[in-house]
């Protein structure tokens, strides 16, 4: 069971907004106060882009076009795969290891991004937080995923770059790997006999 952001694909709001804001100091201020990861996480939790953009644009009218760009050009915050990770997914698939994902991802941003990532055709099922209106690290999304995937905790390995998500999975009895980079993940999968 893979996380997606910063495990399979890199994610960084800066990748979009450095195209729109030339001044480095203004860019830092914008990412710290206007389009922040914390604000974005509302979308992951199920809040629609339209509501978020309208509200934030009232707060920061001078940045209304930039805030709208966040909703229209979200895939530009995903500059590409994490090095080595998609190769690991393909190697697991070649060994007929069932693949799943649990990701904090907005429903609308997922709809924009998913068509550009054919790797997810190798996955049996994917739980997206914005579609379910549940979010990691809450245990409810893990419980839903296990039920949907028809797997017991003992059958699963969960891979995530955030320690709080790893800890929730482990508390449910799932073996978990705190993702740092793909070579370390490959070593862990080899030790477990999966690669």
C-alpha positions, 0 to 999 in steps of 0.5 A: 500500500503506497502513499503517492505524494513524495513517495511515487511522485514529487509534490511541491507547490513551489514548482507552479508558483515560481513560474508566476512570481519572479521575486524570490522574497515575494515567492517565499512570502506567498508560499508561507501565507497565501497558498500554503501546504496547510491551506491545500490540505483542506482540499485533500480533506474533501473541500472543493477548489471553488470554495477554497479559491473564493475564500482565499481570493477575498483574503488576498485579492491581489493574488486572486489570479495566482490562487485560481492558478492553484486550482486550474494548474495543479498538475504543475505542482507535481514535477515528476516521479520520485527517482526509482519509485516507479521502477519498484512498482513495476518490479512488484507488479511483475512478481504479481504482488497486489498493489494499492495506494492510500493518498491524501489527494484532493478529488479534483486535483486527482482527476487532473493528475491521474490521466498523466500517470499510467503507472496507476493502471498496475494498482488494484485499488486506490483510496483518495482522501478527497473522494472519501472525505477522510484524511491520513493520519486518521485511522478511519481512512486506513480502516476503510482502505483495508476493508475496500482492499479486502486485506487484513492488517497482517497481510499489508505493507504500508509505505509513506514519507510521513511518520505520523501516517506510518505510526497510525498504520503500525497501530492498526497492525500493519507493517509500515516503512517510513519512506526516505528514498527508493534504495532504502525501500528496495532494501526493505522489500528485498528483506521481506522477500517481495523483491 
